Amino acid sequence: MIQLHAVTKEYDQPGSPSTLVAADHLTLHIPAGEIFGLIGPNGAGKSTTLKMITGLLTPTSGSISVNNVDVARQPTEAQKHIGYLADFFSVYGNLKVWEYVDHFARCYKLDPAQLSTRVHDAIAQVGLTSKTDSFVDGLSRGMKQRLGIARAIVHDPPLLILDEPTSGLDPKARVELKDLLRRLHRGGKTIFITSHVLSDLQEICTFLAIMEKGKLLRVGPIADVMRSGGATRRVHLRLAAPGFDLHPWLASRGFSPEPPPTHLSAEFPFSGSDADLAALIRDLVQAGAPLCSLEEKSDSLEALFSKLSSGEVM
């Protein structure tokens, strides 16, 4: 869906002969159908990268394509494939919700015969049907954020790009926004998102890149990125009733469970594959263990990012 090849963006610095490198030879390939998260500290080059993908900034060198359309050579065609919501965006408070979305639908030059249908479909997709005739000024912060997404998807692009969409939202609005993004993803959209709320990205992203000082430090499926940074996969088991020696049984299989508060549970590092874990659980149940729950745990994305930023992991 997105391809960056050796993309560099430099800015002149007033009073200095040197340039500021915001993006440094970025090469990135994002498959269609992913929820792709880009993280990094302030000044890492995240917003610059997003703006180059959308065509709002021109790279100093390198090439970018979206859905096989060259963004620099065919900017108008590329815009048809992209829905973009900036970290700060304006809303016209004196318009009604449908008027606001209708305005942007006309900016995208949608077929007049399909205009009304697309506007109401976009409003429905973000869960604002009951607010169709409400004035934008009367919406909550979370509703305005969803309205911004409605305007970004009104032309039904395959790619949705969001810069810090959870900024300023309360916990309930953040949950609603994550649910919305999952629905859009299930509907076939590729989503590119930046956020400083790393726990949110860890919940919803399938692909991840970590960026610092204009360079990509890690890129790949989120599980692979976590493992490459030394994240430890852990398994927590809980039994429904006493009577089964869980810890000795695990020790006989080569695992070293931590001392639990009771003998009904165990937590231990697990380095095997999903198939290995399935086989372990099957053997445990066949051995007579009254297993009632299994939970996987791993280091947080915040912990990995902290290690990378401090140089603990290279």
C-alpha positions as a printed Julia matrix, in Angstrom:
314×3 Matrix{Float64}:
   0.0     0.0     0.0
   2.85    2.43    0.87
   6.39    2.32   -0.49
   9.16    4.7     0.47
  12.51    4.31   -1.26
  15.57    6.15    0.13
  13.4     9.12    1.17
  15.25   12.08    2.68
  13.87   15.42    3.83
  16.21   18.27    4.72
  15.4    21.76    5.98
  17.59   24.84    5.79
  18.52   26.3     9.18
  18.6    30.11    9.25
  22.05   31.36   10.21
  23.66   27.93    9.82
  25.44   26.39    6.82
  24.16   22.94    7.76
  20.72   21.5     7.14
  18.32   19.77    9.51
  17.65   16.19    8.39
  14.09   15.29    9.4
  13.99   12.03    7.44
  17.19   10.18    6.61
  17.1     7.73    3.67
  13.88    6.04    4.75
  13.03    2.81    2.96
   9.73    1.34    4.04
   7.2    -1.07    2.55
   3.77   -1.3     4.22
   1.51   -4.1     2.92
  -2.17   -3.5     2.29
  -4.5    -4.48    5.11
  -2.24   -3.56    8.03
  -2.75   -1.22   10.96
   0.7     0.36   10.9
   1.98    2.3    13.9
   4.85    4.79   13.74
   6.32    5.81   17.07
   9.18    8.0    18.2
   9.98   11.01   20.4
   9.06   14.57   19.46
  11.26   15.67   16.57
  11.88   12.13   15.35
  10.44   12.92   11.92
   7.05   11.18   12.22
   4.83   14.05   11.1
   7.28   14.94    8.33
   7.08   11.37    7.07
   3.28   11.4     7.13
   3.14   14.7     5.28
   5.49   13.42    2.59
   3.31   10.32    2.1
   0.23   12.51    1.71
   1.98   14.87   -0.71
   1.86   17.87    1.63
   5.67   17.95    1.7
   8.07   17.15   -1.12
  11.05   14.91   -0.27
  14.52   16.32   -0.85
  15.32   13.0    -2.5
  13.83    9.53   -2.89
  10.41    8.35   -4.05
   7.05    7.56   -2.46
   4.11    5.64   -3.9
   0.67    4.89   -2.48
  -1.29    1.98   -3.93
   1.23    1.97   -6.82
   0.68    5.66   -7.58
   3.75    7.94   -7.44
   2.85   10.72   -5.0
   5.19   13.31   -6.57
   4.4    12.59  -10.21
   0.65   11.99   -9.84
  -0.41   13.99   -6.77
  -4.07   14.36   -7.75
  -4.42   10.65   -8.47
  -2.61    9.77   -5.23
  -5.07   11.88   -3.21
  -7.89    9.61   -4.33
  -6.23    6.75   -2.44
  -5.51    8.66    0.79
  -7.64    9.85    3.7
  -5.63   12.09    6.06
  -6.39   13.56    9.46
  -3.73   15.88   10.93
  -2.98   16.12   14.64
  -4.68   19.54   14.65
  -7.56   20.1    12.26
 -10.23   22.77   11.89
 -13.93   22.21   12.22
 -16.57   24.67   11.05
 -18.75   24.98   14.1
 -21.64   26.76   12.37
 -22.2    23.83    9.97
 -24.29   20.78   10.68
 -22.52   17.42   10.73
 -23.83   16.4     7.31
 -22.96   19.81    5.85
 -19.39   19.52    7.12
 -18.86   16.09    5.58
 -20.7    17.16    2.41
 -18.28   20.09    2.03
 -15.28   17.77    1.97
 -17.04   15.29   -0.29
 -17.4    18.11   -2.83
 -13.73   19.01   -2.37
 -12.93   15.47   -3.46
 -15.18   16.05   -6.51
 -17.34   13.02   -5.88
 -20.0    12.11   -8.41
 -23.05   14.29   -7.57
 -25.28   11.24   -7.99
 -23.37    9.46   -5.18
 -22.74   12.47   -2.97
 -25.61   12.08   -0.5
 -25.08    8.34   -0.15
 -21.34    8.69    0.5
 -21.86   11.49    3.03
 -24.39    9.51    5.06
 -22.37    6.29    4.76
 -19.27    8.05    6.14
 -21.25    9.52    9.02
 -22.7     6.08    9.8
 -19.26    4.42    9.66
 -17.99    6.66   12.46
 -21.14    6.26   14.56
 -22.54    9.77   14.24
 -25.85    9.04   12.52
 -27.82   10.38   15.48
 -25.87   13.67   15.19
 -26.38   14.14   11.43
 -28.42   17.33   11.87
 -26.53   18.61   14.91
 -24.22   21.6    14.7
 -20.52   20.76   14.85
 -19.98   23.23   17.71
 -22.22   21.08   19.93
 -20.14   17.92   19.55
 -17.8    16.58   22.21
 -14.03   16.36   21.58
 -14.32   12.65   20.82
 -17.22   13.19   18.42
 -15.28   15.89   16.59
 -12.4    13.45   16.2
 -14.78   10.89   14.67
 -16.2    13.61   12.45
 -12.68   14.33   11.24
 -12.31   10.67   10.31
 -15.65   10.82    8.47
 -14.36   13.66    6.32
 -11.16   11.67    5.67
 -13.01    8.57    4.46
 -15.91   10.17    2.61
 -14.25    9.41   -0.75
 -13.69    5.79    0.4
  -9.87    5.69    0.16
  -8.04    2.39    0.76
  -5.51    4.17    3.03
  -6.29    6.18    6.17
  -3.46    8.23    7.72
  -3.94    9.58   11.26
  -1.48   11.81   13.12
  -1.96   11.61   16.91
  -5.71   10.89   16.72
  -6.07   10.13   20.46
  -4.48   13.39   21.61
  -6.69   15.13   24.15
  -9.32   12.39   24.29
 -10.71   11.05   27.55
 -10.48    7.28   28.25
 -14.01    6.56   26.97
 -13.39    8.46   23.72
 -10.07    6.65   23.24
 -11.8     3.27   23.57
 -14.46    4.34   21.08
 -11.81    5.55   18.63
  -9.88    2.26   18.84
 -13.1     0.34   18.2
 -13.78    2.56   15.19
 -10.31    1.95   13.75
 -10.75   -1.82   14.18
 -14.07   -1.64   12.29
 -12.51    0.35    9.46
  -9.66   -2.14    9.32
 -12.09   -5.06    9.14
 -13.81   -3.17    6.32
 -10.61   -3.37    4.27
  -8.77   -0.14    5.04
  -5.03    0.09    5.6
  -4.4     2.43    8.54
  -1.19    4.38    9.21
  -1.2     5.95   12.67
   1.17    7.84   14.95
   0.56    8.25   18.66
   2.39    8.98   21.88
  -0.06    6.67   23.69
   1.99    3.54   23.05
  -0.37    1.22   24.91
  -3.08    2.08   22.38
  -0.82    1.2    19.46
   0.23   -2.06   21.1
  -3.44   -3.01   21.34
  -4.49   -2.32   17.76
  -1.43   -2.34   15.47
  -0.39   -5.3    13.34
   2.78   -3.63   11.99
   5.12   -1.21   13.73
   8.07    1.11   13.07
  10.18    2.88   15.67
  11.79    6.13   14.51
  14.37    8.41   16.06
  16.38   11.32   14.63
  14.97   10.71   11.17
  15.98    7.05   11.04
  13.98    3.83   11.39
  15.32    1.74   14.27
  12.88   -1.18   13.96
  10.25   -2.14   11.36
   8.04   -5.23   11.02
   5.07   -7.16   12.41
   4.56   -5.94   15.95
   5.34   -9.33   17.54
   8.65   -9.5    15.63
   9.58   -5.94   16.62
   8.88   -6.71   20.27
  10.96   -9.9    20.16
  13.83   -8.16   18.37
  13.99   -5.72   21.24
  14.29   -8.48   23.8
  10.64   -8.58   24.84
   9.96  -11.72   26.86
   6.86  -13.77   26.16
   5.32  -15.02   29.37
   2.48  -17.43   30.04
   0.19  -17.3    33.06
  -1.88  -20.41   33.88
  -4.62  -20.76   36.48
  -6.33  -23.92   37.74
  -9.96  -24.14   38.8
  -9.31  -26.35   41.84
  -6.43  -27.76   43.9
  -5.18  -31.33   43.57
  -2.8   -31.05   40.6
   0.92  -30.35   41.17
   1.25  -27.66   38.53
   4.74  -26.41   39.38
   6.44  -29.83   39.49
   4.71  -30.77   36.23
   6.0   -27.62   34.5
   9.48  -28.14   35.96
   9.54  -31.65   34.51
   8.98  -30.04   31.1
  11.93  -27.67   31.53
  10.02  -24.58   32.6
  10.83  -22.47   35.65
   7.64  -20.99   37.04
   7.9   -18.15   39.51
   6.69  -18.78   43.06
   2.94  -18.02   43.09
   0.79  -16.72   45.93
  -1.12  -20.04   45.68
  -0.53  -23.39   44.01
  -3.43  -22.76   41.66
  -1.43  -20.59   39.28
   1.92  -20.37   37.55
   3.73  -17.81   35.4
   6.82  -18.62   33.38
   8.88  -17.43   30.37
   8.0   -19.18   27.12
  10.22  -18.97   24.03
   8.45  -21.53   21.84
   6.05  -21.06   18.94
   2.26  -20.9    19.09
   2.19  -24.57   18.07
   4.53  -25.41   20.97
   2.24  -23.58   23.39
  -0.82  -25.4    22.02
   0.95  -28.74   22.53
   1.89  -27.8    26.1
  -1.71  -26.89   26.97
  -3.01  -30.09   25.36
  -0.57  -32.21   27.41
  -1.43  -30.31   30.58
  -5.16  -30.96   30.19
  -4.58  -34.61   29.26
  -2.51  -34.97   32.44
  -5.62  -34.07   34.44
  -5.03  -30.4    35.24
  -8.31  -28.48   35.73
  -7.11  -25.57   33.62
  -9.54  -22.64   33.65
  -7.53  -19.76   32.19
  -4.47  -18.97   30.15
  -3.06  -15.47   29.62
  -0.09  -14.35   27.58
   2.0   -11.46   28.8
   4.93   -9.6    27.29
   6.97   -6.48   27.93
   5.14   -3.3    27.06
   5.85   -1.21   23.99
   6.77    1.61   26.39
   9.48   -0.6    27.91
  10.89   -1.5    24.48
  10.89    2.14   23.38
  12.66    3.14   26.6
  15.35    0.51   26.0
  15.91    1.68   22.43
  16.04    5.34   23.37
  18.53    4.69   26.19
  20.75    2.51   24.01
  20.15   -0.67   26.02
  19.02   -2.41   22.83
  20.7    -1.82   19.47
